[in-house]
Each structure stands twice: as C-alpha cells, then as structure tokens.
Amino acid sequence: MSLADQALAYVRAISPYQPGKPITELARETGIPVDRIVKLASNENPLGMSPKAKAAVAAAIAGVERYPDQFGLIAKIAERCRVDRKQVVLGNGSNDLLDLVARVFLAPGRSAVFAQYAFAVYPLATLSTGGEPLQVPAKDFGHDLAAMRAAIRPDTRVVWIANPNNPTGNFLPYPELRAFLADVPKDVLVVLDEAYNEYIPPAERVDTAAWLADFPNLVICRTLSKIYGLAGLRIGYALASDEVADLMNRVRQPFNVNNLALAAADAALDDHEFLQASHDLNRRGLAQLVEALEGLGLEYIPSYGNFVAFRVADAASVNRKLLEQGVIVRPIAGYGLPDWLRVTVGTAAENASFLDALAKAL
C-alpha cells in the first residue's frame, strides 16, 4: 500500500489548480528569448506595480528580520471601506481567504454552491475540506442566481459568487445580487469575490462593503494582484461581520502576509494616479481586442474584467500556434469551455502582437 493511499480520499480526488504558463517555461521549450515573449494569460497588470509600491518595498527590505505588523494596513482598509478593524482579514492573496472560509464553514457532510464556468478555486477549496461542490448550470456564461438559490440544500453552508466572473467576465447587476442575498437563508454564508472590482466602470460600481450591515452572512474578498499589480507579492483582504472575521482569523496562519507585501499594499492603495492609469489602459485595451475579434468574426463574451474569452474552431491547436509565436494566452478547457481561449488585456503593443499572432494561427 502506498503512503498516498493513507491520505484523505477527498484530497486525493482533487485535480490541482493549473496556473498560466510562465514566460521562462515557454522560453525553455521554444528557445524564444524571454524579452520577445508576450504573456497575456494570468490577468496581470501590464503596467506592473505602482511606483509608490516599488519605493515602499525597497524601504521595507531593511526590516525583513522582524515579523510582520498588519495593524497599519488593516486600519487603512477599514477606514477606506468604512468598516470596523475587526471586520478585516488579510490573506496571502484572495485565494488564501477563500481557503479560510472553506476551513471554517465546510467539512464532510456539508455542501457549497457555485456557478458553472466560475473560478476554479471554489470547487478546490470545497473539496479540500471534504465538502460537496454543487455546480449550477450557467446562464449566458454567467451566474444564474435563481438556479443557485434553488440549489441550496439544508446541508449547504457556503455560496461562492464572483463578480465580475473569471474566466467569462460576466457581471451581475447589483440589484439582482442584493435581492439574492436577501433571499438566501441566514445560516448560509455568501462569499462575494470581487477580485476584478476595480475594473468595473466607476459609474456602475456599488459599495458592497456597506451591505455588511444588512447581511452578516456576507463575506467580500478582494485582491491587490490584479489592477494594483502585486500578484507576485500575494496579498488580499476580506470584509466580513465581526463574528465571521474572528473565525477566519482563528484558522489563519500567523503572519500570513509578509512585510514587503504589507508595505506595497499600503502604498498601492494610496496611488490613485496609478489606479486610474491602469483602469483607463484596460478600457482602451479591451476595446482594441473586442474590435479585432469582431473583425475576425470570432464569438466573444462581453467582459467587465481585464480579459476577454473568445471562441475558435480548434482552441488547442490555435493555442499551440500562438505559443510557437511567443504569445501566451489561457486555454479554458478545464472550465468546461474546450473551444474557448481567454486573453488578458495588455499594453496596446502587446495586444497588437497577440492579434497579429492570432490572425496567423487562424
């Protein structure tokens, strides 16, 4: 008998998360120089990280021999979101926060509801605790809230919702989302994953943190990996009721966010100029990609994020041909979309390189 046979059955049943292909890996495989490879696979900010964040990281290096002090960043997030400090939980990226929720509320004999084509970590986090994932068929590639409400069982403890959704980019109107929260049983936690929240046009954005006063069963997860450009430092935060936040902190690893990430996040949250530039670049780039996809006669899903999913006749073959040209996008067959690819919005030049390679690949 193998030692692996002694592992928990529900852990052995998990298919590991597959990240986007790294630039260095493609360089090793093809011999293409790193500086000629365009990576548009992982929804990273093409502008990099905020200049203020870079300066803060450089300054924080002098203190890495000390354990992290999260108080300052928690206080800033609480003030910014108009919640109490006790309602803020920091995570090693927002994925860490999703895992904390699962560890607190899920176990064998409990279930969690999520939408078809939603973020892959929702079933992974559910399965890692022995919970049963309940996938609800999508509606127009997005969340069908009525069907998700109907899927809730007596043993359901968590509902996972991404808004905007990844990898499809769909956006749930806020009135529909709030009505769903009002209808969900009060003993069921609703996790609202807002990793791409800052890409929503400001005129359409709602302060969902204000909903916490009305819905103590709501947890909001956000990340600084996307528009803030801190993906490599791994930092995010959750907003929840005092009670839920306290439970998440009980299972959170001590010092789960490092000094450099804390310093970068603190500075990045104040760099409003960089945030605006990143948002504007994304809107222009998204329009550039959509116009070209329409010109190529390709079906795509309208997106509120920093990416767009599009359909091709043979996605695996097209992806291979793109890689051969030094362009990395994201196949999403693992999400049940075998004929689709997802491309991250890059700079105007990166988008143009992708579109040129795509035309050749087709």
Secondary structure, 3 states (H helix, E strand, C coil): CCHHHHCCHHHHCCCCCCCCCCHHHHHHHHCCCHHHCEECCCCCCCCCCCHHHHHHHHHHHHHCCCCCCCHHHHHHHHHHHCCCHHHEEEECCHHHHHHHHHHHHCCCCCEEEEECCCCCHHHHHHHHCCCEEEEECCECCECCHHHHHHHCCCCEEEEEEECCCCCCCCCCCHHHHHHHHHHCCCCCEEEEECCCHHHCCHHHCCCHHHHHHCCCCEEEEEECCCCCCCHHHCCEEEECCHHHHHHHHHHCCCCCCCHHHHHHHHHHCCCHHHHHHHHHHHHHHHHHHHHHHHHCCCCECCCCCCEEEEECCCHHHHHHHHHHCCEECEECHHHCCCCEEEEECCCHHHHHHHHHHHHHHC
